[in-house]
């Protein structure tokens, strides 16, 4: 995955606890665009994506590429 890729938020309930208050379930299944990739040594790789008109962070394993940037 890279910046500009169009992705679908598939979610991953193994990573996010369903009782977690910050979960954003209405974005699951929606399409967004990667605007920044974030790599921290202590966590899984993250991406900032714009989905439903807002920017939020998702783990890369919560996303699937729909159309790769060319």
C-alpha positions in Angstrom: 0.0 0.0 0.0 1.1 3.5 -0.7 -0.2 7.1 -0.6 -2.9 7.7 -3.1 -4.2 4.1 -3.1 -8.0 3.7 -2.9 -8.8 1.3 -0.1 -11.9 -0.3 1.5 -12.0 -0.3 5.3 -12.7 -4.0 6.1 -12.1 -3.7 9.9 -10.4 -6.2 12.1 -12.1 -7.1 15.3 -9.0 -9.1 16.4 -7.1 -5.8 16.7 -10.0 -3.5 17.8 -12.0 -4.5 20.7 -15.7 -4.2 19.8 -16.4 -2.6 23.2 -13.9 0.1 22.4 -15.6 3.5 22.6 -13.5 5.0 19.8 -14.5 2.4 17.2 -16.1 3.9 14.1 -18.3 1.0 12.8 -20.1 3.1 10.2 -16.9 3.4 8.2 -16.4 -0.4 7.8 -17.1 -1.4 4.2 -16.6 2.2 3.0 -14.0 3.4 0.5 -11.3 5.9 1.3 -7.9 7.2 0.1 -4.6 6.8 1.8 -3.0 10.2 2.5 -0.1 9.2 4.8 1.6 6.0 6.0 2.8 6.0 9.6 5.3 3.5 10.9 6.0 3.3 14.6 8.5 0.7 15.9 6.2 -0.3 18.8 2.9 -0.8 16.9 1.5 -2.2 13.7 1.9 0.0 10.6 -0.9 2.6 10.4 -2.3 4.7 7.6 -4.1 8.0 7.7 -7.1 7.7 5.3 -9.9 10.0 4.3 -13.2 8.2 4.6 -16.7 9.6 4.9 -15.3 13.1 4.7 -13.0 12.8 7.7 -9.4 11.7 8.2 -8.7 8.9 10.7 -6.0 6.3 11.4 -6.4 2.6 10.6 -4.1 -0.4 10.8 -3.0 -1.6 7.4 -4.5 -5.0 8.1 -7.9 -3.3 8.4 -7.6 -2.1 4.8 -7.8 -3.7 1.4 -6.6 -2.1 -1.8 -9.4 -1.4 -4.3 -7.4 0.5 -6.8 -3.7 1.1 -6.5 -2.3 4.6 -7.4 -0.4 4.6 -10.6 
